[in-house]
Amino acid sequence: MALALVVQQATHRPYEHELATLVTGPLGLTQTSLPQTEDLPDAQFRFRAGSSEPPGPGTDEAGLAIFRYTTRCGTVYGHTGNTRGFTQFAASTEDGSRSVVVQVNGQITPGNARGAFAQLLVVQTSAVCAALTG
């Protein structure tokens, strides 16, 4: 949405026109369209077996741009990730009333630091439990 407003301000033309002229038209994307409402489709909370890298605590399931983590203390929704030198985990309850963030200044994955990764999962699970029961 913010990008569309910037494009419209810079070009003085509707975003849809610029997108069709510069992107979808030249690429031949004839079946691509923009949403007509601001409502997010309910697909975001349809989950399938899967996980991110690195995996988060508990049983991981993948949705549309969000993961569900079912732990011994309850279920949270969020994401894990790595950037150079850091590993992050952020999640909240479905209604957003409780949240948790764990950030480590090290790139820790099951493949590069198996022992440290097992400890990280313990920390993440403990943080989830504290957030849900605290």
SESEDREN-387442 format. One record per residue (C-alpha): residue in one letter; chain; x, y, z. Coordinates in nm, 2 decimals. Last residue first. Layout:
a, A, X, Y, Z
...
***
This chain:
g, A, 0.29, -1.50, 3.28
t, A, 0.13, -1.82, 3.14
l, A, 0.15, -1.75, 2.76
a, A, 0.46, -1.53, 2.76
a, A, 0.65, -1.74, 3.00
c, A, 0.56, -2.06, 2.81
v, A, 0.67, -1.89, 2.48
a, A, 1.00, -1.78, 2.64
s, A, 1.06, -2.13, 2.78
t, A, 1.00, -2.27, 2.43
q, A, 1.24, -2.02, 2.27
v, A, 1.51, -2.10, 2.54
v, A, 1.48, -2.47, 2.49
l, A, 1.49, -2.43, 2.12
l, A, 1.81, -2.22, 2.16
q, A, 1.97, -2.50, 2.36
a, A, 1.90, -2.75, 2.08
f, A, 2.05, -2.50, 1.84
a, A, 2.36, -2.46, 2.05
g, A, 2.42, -2.84, 2.03
r, A, 2.35, -2.86, 1.65
a, A, 2.56, -2.56, 1.56
n, A, 2.59, -2.54, 1.18
g, A, 2.32, -2.76, 1.04
p, A, 2.06, -2.73, 1.31
t, A, 2.09, -2.35, 1.28
i, A, 2.25, -2.08, 1.49
q, A, 2.37, -1.76, 1.33
g, A, 2.49, -1.58, 1.64
n, A, 2.39, -1.26, 1.83
v, A, 2.07, -1.43, 1.95
q, A, 1.72, -1.28, 1.94
v, A, 1.42, -1.41, 2.11
v, A, 1.09, -1.23, 2.09
v, A, 0.76, -1.32, 2.26
s, A, 0.40, -1.19, 2.24
r, A, 0.08, -1.19, 2.43
s, A, -0.24, -1.00, 2.34
g, A, -0.19, -1.04, 1.96
d, A, -0.53, -1.21, 1.91
e, A, -0.36, -1.52, 1.76
t, A, -0.10, -1.53, 2.03
s, A, 0.23, -1.39, 1.94
a, A, 0.56, -1.48, 1.78
a, A, 0.91, -1.36, 1.71
f, A, 1.22, -1.57, 1.67
q, A, 1.56, -1.43, 1.55
t, A, 1.90, -1.56, 1.47
f, A, 2.19, -1.32, 1.42
g, A, 2.54, -1.31, 1.26
r, A, 2.44, -1.26, 0.90
t, A, 2.06, -1.27, 0.90
n, A, 1.87, -1.57, 1.02
g, A, 1.50, -1.63, 1.07
t, A, 1.20, -1.74, 1.27
h, A, 0.84, -1.64, 1.22
g, A, 0.52, -1.59, 1.41
y, A, 0.21, -1.75, 1.54
v, A, 0.18, -1.90, 1.89
t, A, 0.02, -2.22, 2.03
g, A, 0.02, -2.34, 2.38
c, A, 0.24, -2.45, 2.67
r, A, 0.38, -2.77, 2.53
t, A, 0.44, -2.59, 2.20
t, A, 0.25, -2.56, 1.88
y, A, 0.43, -2.31, 1.66
r, A, 0.22, -2.18, 1.37
f, A, 0.41, -2.00, 1.09
i, A, 0.33, -1.69, 0.90
a, A, 0.39, -1.57, 0.54
l, A, 0.09, -1.78, 0.42
g, A, 0.08, -2.07, 0.66
a, A, 0.35, -2.31, 0.76
e, A, 0.34, -2.56, 1.05
d, A, 0.61, -2.61, 1.31
t, A, 0.57, -2.85, 1.61
g, A, 0.75, -2.71, 1.91
p, A, 1.00, -2.43, 1.89
g, A, 1.11, -2.27, 1.57
p, A, 1.28, -2.42, 1.27
p, A, 1.59, -2.24, 1.13
e, A, 1.50, -2.21, 0.86
s, A, 1.12, -2.22, 0.84
s, A, 0.89, -2.51, 0.89
g, A, 0.64, -2.73, 0.72
a, A, 0.32, -2.93, 0.77
r, A, 0.03, -2.72, 0.64
f, A, -0.15, -2.42, 0.79
r, A, -0.45, -2.22, 0.68
f, A, -0.43, -1.89, 0.88
q, A, -0.29, -1.67, 0.61
a, A, -0.54, -1.83, 0.36
d, A, -0.83, -1.62, 0.53
p, A, -0.77, -1.36, 0.26
l, A, -0.65, -1.02, 0.39
d, A, -0.92, -0.75, 0.38
e, A, -0.81, -0.43, 0.22
t, A, -1.04, -0.48, -0.08
q, A, -1.00, -0.49, -0.46
p, A, -0.69, -0.70, -0.45
l, A, -0.46, -0.63, -0.75
s, A, -0.46, -0.85, -1.06
t, A, -0.23, -1.09, -1.24
q, A, -0.38, -1.32, -1.51
t, A, -0.23, -1.15, -1.81
l, A, 0.13, -1.14, -1.68
g, A, 0.30, -1.08, -2.01
l, A, 0.62, -0.95, -1.86
p, A, 0.60, -0.62, -2.04
g, A, 0.24, -0.58, -1.94
t, A, 0.26, -0.69, -1.58
v, A, 0.56, -0.47, -1.49
l, A, 0.61, -0.12, -1.64
t, A, 0.28, -0.03, -1.80
a, A, 0.05, -0.25, -1.60
l, A, 0.21, -0.15, -1.27
e, A, 0.21, 0.22, -1.37
h, A, -0.16, 0.21, -1.46
e, A, -0.26, 0.03, -1.14
y, A, -0.06, 0.28, -0.94
p, A, -0.27, 0.57, -1.07
r, A, -0.07, 0.85, -1.24
h, A, 0.09, 1.16, -1.09
t, A, 0.43, 0.98, -1.14
a, A, 0.60, 1.05, -0.80
q, A, 0.28, 1.07, -0.59
q, A, 0.12, 0.77, -0.75
v, A, 0.44, 0.56, -0.70
v, A, 0.47, 0.67, -0.34
l, A, 0.11, 0.58, -0.27
a, A, 0.15, 0.24, -0.43
l, A, 0.46, 0.17, -0.23
a, A, 0.28, 0.24, 0.09
m, A, 0.00, 0.00, 0.00
***
